[in-house]
C-alpha cells in the first residue's frame, strides 16, 4: 500500500468549544476523541496538526503549526490537542490555507481534515477558498467535520469540502464526533486494493410539483417524491445558480410536502430537489416565476429562541394592523407569542418565542368587524446556542463574575439556584442581560453561605411572560476556594 497524501488535521481552538454537550465541554470530548481515533492508525501515516484560536482572544491571526506532518506523529498530536486552551476566534479559512501551504499542495497530493464547532468569524469565504485550492492544487482535498453545527451552518461550511472533492461529516455528540473524525481520516488514507470493482454510484430520482408563480416572500407548497437520503432538501434559487447556492431552502420533514418561502426579489427562479451525496446534486427541478405582491414580509427564515429580530414589510398601514408570530397551522388572531404594530414603522421588531418549533410570520389587517391575515410566511424557531461562563469553584459568600452568551434581551436573565429548583422566582440571586446586538453580557452573582453544589441558569422570557431555561451549568461553593475567580478576557 502506498503512503498516500500527507494529511494535516486543523483543530478548532475557539472559545465556543467550552460549550457543553450532555454536561461535558466540547473541548474535552474533542481531546478524548482525537486520542481514541489516532491510537489505531498505522505508524506509516503522515499526519500533522494545526490549531487556531487557542492562544489569544480576538486575534484572527492566531494559527499555529503544532505538529508538522510526518510519520508516527499520532501520539504527539494527541498530546498537542491536550495543551490547547480554547479561547479565541474562528479563522478557519486561513488555517486551512496554512495547512495546504505546509503540505505544499501545489506540488504534492495533500489532504486537510478540518474539525470545527463554528463557522468562519474572520471575514473570509471558505467556499471561495475551496475553489482556489482545488484549482491550484495537485490532488488537494479538504474534509470537514462539523461538531455541533446547525443544519444551516453545516450547509454554509460544507462547500469547503465539496469544492475540493472532499466530504462533510456531521457530528452532534461524542459518538458522532468519533465516527466522523475516524471516517474523515480514513477517507484521507489510501485504500487497500479492492478485490472487485466498486459499484458505480447510483443517481437518485425525484419529482417536484408546485405552483407556476407566486408573490415575493410568500410560502409555496411543494410536493415531492424521491429516493430520499438523510441530507436531502428542497430549495429555490435563481435559474443559473449552481448547486448549493440558493435563495431559500426547506428540510423534507416527515411527509411528502414542504412549505418553501419565495425570495424577496421578483424574477425567474427554479425549485430544486437537492441530494448533496448524489453524483449530480440537482436531482429534479421546475421553474417558478416570483412576482410582486400587495403584502410583503421580508425577514429571516430561521431565528433562535428568545432572539429579537427585524422584519421589513409592505402593505396597508391601518391603525390596527400588525405583524405577528403564530404557531404553524393556527388561524387565530389573538394571544400571539409576539407581535409589532405597523404604525411603529418599518422594519417591525419582534421577539422570537421561547419554545422552538415551526411558526408562521403574518401580516394581520384590522377590519371594521374582524381581523384578516393578509400574508403568512414560514418561520423556524430553533434552540440555538447559549452558554454560561463562570468559575467551577467559589468561596461561600464570594461575589463572582459570570458571562452569558446567547440571545440578549433586557428581560432575559442569569440566576443561581439550588439543584432541581424549577421556579422562576425565589432565586438566590440573578442579573438581567444586555440589549440585542451584543454577543454576551457580563454580570456578577453572590455565592450562598452554605457549601455545596448550585446551578447557574440562563432564563429567557417571551412577550407573554412565558419563561424557559436554555442553558445551565453547575458551580461548587467550597470553603477555602481561590479568591481569584476572574474570567479570561472575552473575545
C-alpha positions as CSV (number, residue, x, y, z in Angstrom):
1,X,0.0,0.0,0.0
2,X,1.3,3.4,-0.9
3,X,2.0,6.1,1.7
4,X,-0.8,8.3,0.1
5,X,-1.2,12.0,0.5
6,X,0.1,13.7,3.7
7,X,-2.6,14.9,5.9
8,X,-3.0,17.8,8.4
9,X,-5.8,18.0,11.0
10,X,-7.0,21.6,11.5
11,X,-8.4,21.8,15.0
12,X,-10.8,24.4,16.3
13,X,-9.4,26.1,19.4
14,X,-12.0,28.9,19.7
15,X,-13.8,29.8,22.9
16,X,-17.1,28.3,21.7
17,X,-15.5,24.8,22.3
18,X,-16.2,25.4,26.1
19,X,-19.9,24.9,25.2
20,X,-21.3,21.7,26.6
21,X,-22.9,18.6,25.2
22,X,-24.7,16.4,27.8
23,X,-22.9,18.3,30.5
24,X,-19.4,17.8,29.1
25,X,-17.4,20.6,27.4
26,X,-16.9,20.0,23.7
27,X,-13.2,20.6,24.1
28,X,-12.9,17.6,26.5
29,X,-14.9,15.4,24.0
30,X,-12.6,16.5,21.2
31,X,-9.5,15.7,23.2
32,X,-10.6,12.2,24.1
33,X,-12.0,11.5,20.6
34,X,-8.8,12.6,18.8
35,X,-6.7,10.3,21.1
36,X,-9.1,7.3,20.5
37,X,-9.1,7.8,16.7
38,X,-5.4,8.3,16.3
39,X,-4.2,5.4,18.5
40,X,-5.1,2.8,16.0
41,X,-3.6,4.5,12.9
42,X,-0.6,2.8,11.3
43,X,2.7,4.4,12.1
44,X,3.3,5.0,8.4
45,X,0.5,7.6,8.2
46,X,2.0,11.1,7.7
47,X,-0.1,13.4,9.9
48,X,0.2,16.9,11.2
49,X,-1.8,19.3,13.4
50,X,-2.6,23.0,13.0
51,X,-4.7,24.8,15.7
52,X,-6.5,28.1,15.5
53,X,-7.8,30.4,18.2
54,X,-6.2,28.6,21.1
55,X,-3.6,31.2,22.3
56,X,-5.1,34.6,22.2
57,X,-8.6,36.1,22.2
58,X,-10.0,38.2,19.3
59,X,-6.9,37.5,17.1
60,X,-7.7,36.3,13.6
61,X,-4.0,35.6,13.0
62,X,-3.8,33.0,15.9
63,X,-2.9,30.0,13.8
64,X,-0.2,27.6,14.9
65,X,1.5,24.6,13.3
66,X,1.6,22.4,16.5
67,X,2.8,19.2,14.9
68,X,4.5,19.3,11.4
69,X,3.2,16.5,9.1
70,X,5.3,13.3,9.5
71,X,5.0,9.6,10.0
72,X,4.4,8.3,13.6
73,X,3.0,11.6,15.0
74,X,-0.3,10.3,16.4
75,X,0.9,10.5,20.0
76,X,2.4,14.0,19.5
77,X,-0.9,15.2,18.0
78,X,-2.9,13.8,20.9
79,X,-0.6,15.5,23.4
80,X,-0.7,18.8,21.5
81,X,-4.5,18.8,21.5
82,X,-4.4,18.3,25.3
83,X,-2.4,21.5,25.6
84,X,-4.8,23.7,23.6
85,X,-6.6,26.4,25.7
86,X,-9.7,27.0,23.5
87,X,-10.3,30.8,23.8
88,X,-10.0,32.7,20.5
89,X,-11.9,33.3,17.3
90,X,-12.5,31.1,14.2
91,X,-10.2,31.9,11.3
92,X,-10.8,28.5,9.8
93,X,-10.3,29.6,6.2
94,X,-6.8,31.0,6.8
95,X,-6.0,27.9,8.9
96,X,-6.9,25.6,6.1
97,X,-4.9,27.7,3.7
98,X,-1.9,27.5,6.1
99,X,-2.3,23.7,6.2
100,X,-2.4,23.5,2.4
101,X,0.8,25.6,2.1
102,X,2.5,23.5,4.8
103,X,1.7,20.4,2.7
104,X,3.0,22.1,-0.5
105,X,-0.3,21.4,-2.1
106,X,0.7,22.9,-5.5
107,X,3.5,20.2,-5.7
108,X,2.2,17.1,-4.0
109,X,-1.1,15.4,-3.2
110,X,-2.4,16.8,0.1
111,X,-5.4,16.4,2.4
112,X,-6.8,18.6,5.2
113,X,-9.3,17.5,7.8
114,X,-11.0,20.4,9.5
115,X,-12.7,19.9,12.8
116,X,-14.8,22.9,13.8
117,X,-17.8,23.7,16.1
118,X,-18.5,27.1,14.4
119,X,-18.4,28.9,11.1
120,X,-15.9,31.4,9.9
121,X,-15.7,34.6,12.1
122,X,-12.7,36.4,10.5
123,X,-14.2,37.8,7.3
124,X,-13.1,35.1,4.9
125,X,-15.0,32.9,2.5
126,X,-14.4,29.2,2.9
127,X,-16.4,28.4,-0.3
128,X,-14.1,30.6,-2.4
129,X,-11.0,29.2,-0.7
130,X,-12.1,25.6,-1.6
131,X,-12.4,26.5,-5.3
132,X,-9.0,28.3,-5.2
133,X,-7.2,25.4,-3.5
134,X,-8.8,22.9,-5.8
135,X,-7.8,24.8,-9.0
136,X,-4.2,25.4,-7.8
137,X,-3.5,22.1,-6.0
138,X,-2.3,18.7,-7.0
139,X,-5.0,16.3,-5.8
140,X,-5.9,18.7,-3.0
141,X,-8.8,17.6,-0.8
142,X,-10.4,19.1,2.3
143,X,-12.8,17.1,4.5
144,X,-14.9,19.0,7.1
145,X,-16.1,17.6,10.4
146,X,-18.9,19.9,11.8
147,X,-19.1,19.4,15.6
148,X,-22.5,20.6,16.9
149,X,-23.3,22.8,13.9
150,X,-26.8,23.6,13.0
151,X,-28.1,22.4,9.6
152,X,-27.8,25.9,8.3
153,X,-24.2,26.2,9.5
154,X,-23.4,22.8,8.1
155,X,-24.7,23.8,4.7
156,X,-22.7,27.0,4.7
157,X,-19.5,25.2,5.6
158,X,-19.8,22.0,3.6
159,X,-19.0,23.9,0.4
160,X,-15.3,24.0,1.5
161,X,-15.2,20.2,1.3
162,X,-17.5,20.0,-1.7
163,X,-15.4,22.4,-3.8
164,X,-12.3,20.3,-3.3
165,X,-13.9,16.9,-3.9
166,X,-14.0,16.2,-0.1
167,X,-16.8,15.2,2.2
168,X,-18.7,16.9,5.0
169,X,-19.3,14.9,8.2
170,X,-21.9,15.9,10.8
171,X,-21.3,15.2,14.5
172,X,-23.7,16.2,17.3
173,X,-22.3,14.2,20.3
174,X,-19.3,12.2,21.5
175,X,-20.1,9.1,19.5
176,X,-20.9,11.1,16.4
177,X,-17.6,13.0,16.6
178,X,-15.7,9.8,16.9
179,X,-17.3,8.2,13.9
180,X,-17.0,11.4,11.8
181,X,-13.3,12.0,12.6
182,X,-12.5,8.4,12.1
183,X,-14.3,8.4,8.7
184,X,-12.7,11.7,7.6
185,X,-9.1,10.4,8.4
186,X,-9.8,7.1,6.8
187,X,-11.2,8.8,3.7
188,X,-7.9,10.7,3.5
189,X,-5.9,7.5,3.7
190,X,-5.1,5.3,0.7
191,X,-7.4,2.3,0.5
192,X,-6.5,-1.3,0.2
193,X,-6.7,-2.6,-3.4
194,X,-10.3,-3.8,-3.8
195,X,-10.9,-7.4,-4.7
196,X,-13.7,-6.4,-7.1
197,X,-14.5,-3.1,-8.9
198,X,-16.5,-0.7,-6.7
199,X,-20.1,-0.3,-7.9
200,X,-20.8,2.9,-9.8
201,X,-22.8,5.4,-7.6
202,X,-26.5,5.4,-8.5
203,X,-28.2,8.7,-9.3
204,X,-31.4,9.0,-7.3
205,X,-34.7,10.0,-8.9
206,X,-37.2,12.7,-7.8
207,X,-40.2,14.6,-8.9
208,X,-41.5,18.1,-7.9
209,X,-44.9,19.7,-8.1
210,X,-45.6,23.4,-7.2
211,X,-47.4,26.5,-8.5
212,X,-46.1,28.1,-11.6
213,X,-45.9,31.6,-10.0
214,X,-46.1,33.1,-6.5
215,X,-45.7,36.5,-4.9
216,X,-42.4,37.6,-3.3
217,X,-41.8,36.2,0.2
218,X,-44.9,34.0,0.2
219,X,-44.9,30.4,1.1
220,X,-45.4,27.9,-1.7
221,X,-46.4,24.3,-1.1
222,X,-44.1,21.9,-2.9
223,X,-45.0,18.2,-3.3
224,X,-42.1,15.8,-3.9
225,X,-41.4,12.1,-4.4
226,X,-37.8,10.8,-4.3
227,X,-35.3,8.1,-3.4
228,X,-34.7,10.1,-0.2
229,X,-31.4,10.3,1.7
230,X,-30.9,11.9,5.1
231,X,-29.3,15.1,4.0
232,X,-31.6,15.9,1.0
233,X,-33.6,19.1,0.9
234,X,-35.6,21.4,-1.4
235,X,-34.5,24.9,-2.3
236,X,-35.4,27.8,-4.6
237,X,-32.7,29.6,-6.5
238,X,-32.0,31.9,-9.5
239,X,-32.2,29.8,-12.7
240,X,-28.5,29.9,-13.3
241,X,-27.4,29.3,-9.7
242,X,-25.0,26.3,-9.2
243,X,-25.9,23.6,-6.8
244,X,-25.7,24.6,-3.1
245,X,-26.3,28.2,-3.8
246,X,-29.9,29.1,-3.0
247,X,-32.3,31.9,-2.0
248,X,-34.2,29.7,0.5
249,X,-34.4,26.1,1.4
250,X,-36.6,23.7,3.4
251,X,-36.0,20.3,5.1
252,X,-38.0,17.4,3.8
253,X,-39.7,16.6,7.1
254,X,-42.0,13.6,7.7
255,X,-44.5,13.9,4.8
256,X,-44.1,14.5,1.1
257,X,-44.8,18.2,1.1
258,X,-42.8,21.2,2.3
259,X,-43.6,25.0,2.5
260,X,-40.9,26.9,0.7
261,X,-40.5,30.6,1.1
262,X,-40.1,32.7,-2.1
263,X,-37.3,35.2,-2.5
264,X,-37.9,39.0,-1.8
265,X,-37.0,40.0,-5.4
266,X,-39.3,39.3,-8.4
267,X,-37.9,37.2,-11.3
268,X,-37.5,33.8,-12.7
269,X,-36.4,31.1,-10.3
270,X,-36.2,27.4,-10.1
271,X,-37.3,25.0,-7.3
272,X,-34.9,22.1,-6.9
273,X,-34.6,18.8,-5.1
274,X,-31.0,18.6,-3.8
275,X,-29.3,15.4,-2.8
276,X,-25.8,16.5,-1.6
277,X,-24.4,13.0,-1.7
278,X,-25.5,12.1,-5.2
279,X,-23.3,12.2,-8.3
280,X,-25.4,15.1,-9.6
281,X,-26.8,17.0,-6.6
282,X,-29.7,18.6,-8.5
283,X,-31.9,15.6,-8.8
284,X,-35.1,17.4,-10.0
285,X,-36.1,21.0,-10.8
286,X,-39.0,23.1,-12.0
287,X,-39.3,26.8,-12.8
288,X,-41.4,29.3,-10.9
289,X,-42.0,33.0,-11.6
290,X,-41.8,35.2,-8.5
291,X,-44.0,38.3,-8.8
292,X,-44.7,41.5,-6.8
293,X,-47.4,41.2,-4.1
294,X,-49.7,43.5,-2.2
295,X,-48.2,42.2,1.1
296,X,-44.5,41.7,1.7
297,X,-42.8,40.2,4.7
298,X,-39.0,40.0,4.4
299,X,-37.4,38.6,7.5
300,X,-35.2,35.7,8.5
301,X,-36.2,32.1,7.7
302,X,-34.7,30.9,11.0
303,X,-34.3,32.6,14.4
304,X,-33.2,31.4,17.8
305,X,-35.5,31.1,20.8
306,X,-35.8,34.5,22.6
307,X,-33.9,36.4,19.9
308,X,-35.0,39.8,18.8
309,X,-35.1,40.3,15.1
310,X,-36.3,42.7,12.4
311,X,-38.8,42.2,9.5
312,X,-39.2,44.5,6.6
313,X,-42.8,44.8,5.5
314,X,-45.0,46.3,2.9
315,X,-48.8,46.5,3.0
316,X,-51.8,48.6,4.2
317,X,-50.9,50.9,7.1
318,X,-54.2,50.9,9.0
319,X,-54.2,51.9,12.7
320,X,-54.8,48.3,14.0
321,X,-52.6,46.4,11.6
322,X,-49.7,44.4,12.9
323,X,-47.0,41.8,12.2
324,X,-47.1,38.8,14.4
325,X,-45.7,35.3,15.1
326,X,-48.2,32.4,15.4
327,X,-47.9,28.6,15.7
328,X,-47.9,26.9,12.3
329,X,-51.4,26.0,11.1
330,X,-53.2,28.4,13.5
331,X,-55.7,30.9,12.1
332,X,-56.2,32.7,15.5
333,X,-55.7,36.5,15.6
334,X,-55.2,36.8,19.3
335,X,-52.8,35.5,22.0
336,X,-49.9,35.6,19.6
337,X,-46.4,34.7,21.1
338,X,-45.1,38.0,19.7
339,X,-46.3,41.0,17.6
340,X,-45.4,44.5,16.5
341,X,-47.7,47.3,15.3
342,X,-47.1,48.5,11.7
343,X,-47.7,52.1,13.0
344,X,-44.4,51.8,14.8
345,X,-42.6,51.8,11.4
346,X,-40.7,49.6,9.0
347,X,-38.9,47.3,9.9
348,X,-41.0,45.7,12.6
349,X,-39.1,44.4,15.6
350,X,-40.3,41.1,17.1
351,X,-39.1,38.7,19.8
352,X,-38.9,35.0,18.9
353,X,-41.0,32.6,21.1
354,X,-39.2,30.8,23.9
355,X,-40.2,27.4,22.6
356,X,-38.6,26.0,19.4
357,X,-40.8,24.8,16.6
358,X,-42.4,25.7,13.3
359,X,-44.2,29.0,13.3
360,X,-45.6,31.5,10.8
361,X,-44.8,35.2,10.4
362,X,-48.0,37.0,9.5
363,X,-49.3,40.4,8.3
364,X,-52.6,40.9,10.1
365,X,-55.1,43.6,8.9
366,X,-57.7,45.0,11.3
367,X,-61.1,45.4,9.6
368,X,-64.3,47.0,11.0
369,X,-65.6,43.7,12.4
370,X,-62.7,41.2,12.2
371,X,-59.0,40.7,11.6
372,X,-57.7,39.1,8.4
373,X,-54.4,37.5,7.7
374,X,-53.1,39.3,4.6
375,X,-49.9,37.2,4.3
376,X,-48.3,34.3,6.1
377,X,-44.8,33.0,5.6
378,X,-43.0,30.2,7.4
379,X,-40.6,30.9,10.4
380,X,-38.5,28.2,12.0
381,X,-37.6,28.9,15.7
382,X,-34.5,26.8,16.7
383,X,-32.9,26.1,20.0
384,X,-29.7,28.0,19.1
385,X,-26.6,28.4,21.3
386,X,-26.4,29.7,24.9
387,X,-23.5,29.3,27.3
388,X,-22.7,30.4,30.8
389,X,-19.1,31.0,31.7
390,X,-18.1,31.1,35.4
391,X,-15.5,29.6,37.8
392,X,-16.0,25.9,38.7
393,X,-15.5,26.7,42.5
394,X,-16.2,29.8,44.5
395,X,-15.9,30.6,48.2
396,X,-19.0,31.0,50.4
397,X,-20.4,34.5,50.2
398,X,-18.0,35.4,47.4
399,X,-19.1,37.8,44.6
400,X,-18.0,36.1,41.3
401,X,-18.2,37.2,37.7
402,X,-20.5,35.4,35.1
403,X,-20.6,35.8,31.4
404,X,-23.7,34.8,29.4
405,X,-23.6,34.1,25.6
406,X,-26.8,33.7,23.7
407,X,-29.9,35.6,22.9
408,X,-29.5,39.0,24.5
409,X,-32.6,40.9,25.8
410,X,-33.1,43.0,28.9
411,X,-35.9,40.7,30.1
412,X,-33.7,37.6,30.0
413,X,-31.5,36.8,33.0
414,X,-29.0,34.5,34.6
415,X,-29.7,33.3,38.1
416,X,-28.2,31.0,40.8
417,X,-30.5,28.3,42.4
418,X,-30.3,25.1,44.3
419,X,-30.2,21.9,42.2
420,X,-33.6,20.9,41.0
421,X,-35.2,24.3,41.6
422,X,-37.7,24.8,38.8
423,X,-39.5,28.1,39.6
424,X,-38.8,31.5,38.1
425,X,-39.0,33.5,41.3
426,X,-37.3,33.0,44.7
427,X,-33.8,32.6,43.2
428,X,-30.8,33.0,45.4
429,X,-29.6,35.8,43.1
430,X,-29.8,37.0,39.5
431,X,-28.8,39.7,36.9
432,X,-30.5,40.8,33.7
433,X,-28.8,40.5,30.3
434,X,-27.9,43.3,27.9
435,X,-29.6,44.7,24.8
436,X,-29.8,42.8,21.5
437,X,-26.9,43.0,19.2
438,X,-24.3,42.3,21.8
439,X,-22.6,38.8,21.8
440,X,-22.6,38.4,25.6
441,X,-23.4,40.0,28.9
442,X,-21.1,40.1,31.9
443,X,-22.6,40.3,35.4
444,X,-21.9,39.1,38.9
445,X,-23.6,36.9,41.5
446,X,-23.1,36.2,45.2
447,X,-22.4,32.7,46.3
448,X,-24.6,31.3,49.0
449,X,-23.1,30.9,52.5
450,X,-23.9,27.2,52.6
451,X,-21.3,25.0,50.9
452,X,-22.5,22.6,48.2
453,X,-23.4,22.4,44.5
454,X,-25.6,25.0,42.9
455,X,-26.9,25.7,39.4
456,X,-26.5,28.7,37.2
457,X,-29.4,29.1,34.8
458,X,-29.9,31.1,31.5
459,X,-33.5,32.1,31.5
460,X,-35.4,33.7,28.6
461,X,-38.8,35.3,28.7
462,X,-41.4,35.7,25.9
463,X,-43.7,38.6,25.3
464,X,-46.5,36.8,27.1
465,X,-44.4,36.3,30.2
466,X,-43.6,32.6,29.4
467,X,-40.2,31.6,30.6
468,X,-37.7,28.8,29.9
469,X,-34.2,27.7,30.9
470,X,-32.0,27.3,27.8
471,X,-28.6,26.7,29.4
472,X,-27.3,25.6,32.8
473,X,-24.0,24.9,34.5
474,X,-23.0,23.7,38.0
475,X,-20.7,25.5,40.4
476,X,-19.5,24.3,43.7
477,X,-19.4,26.5,46.8
478,X,-16.3,25.3,48.7
479,X,-14.6,26.8,51.8
480,X,-11.1,27.8,51.0
481,X,-11.7,28.1,47.3
482,X,-9.4,30.5,45.5
483,X,-10.4,34.2,45.6
484,X,-9.2,34.7,42.0
485,X,-12.3,33.8,40.2
486,X,-11.9,36.3,37.3
487,X,-12.9,35.3,33.8
488,X,-10.4,35.4,30.9
489,X,-10.9,38.4,28.6
490,X,-13.9,38.0,26.2
491,X,-13.1,37.5,22.5
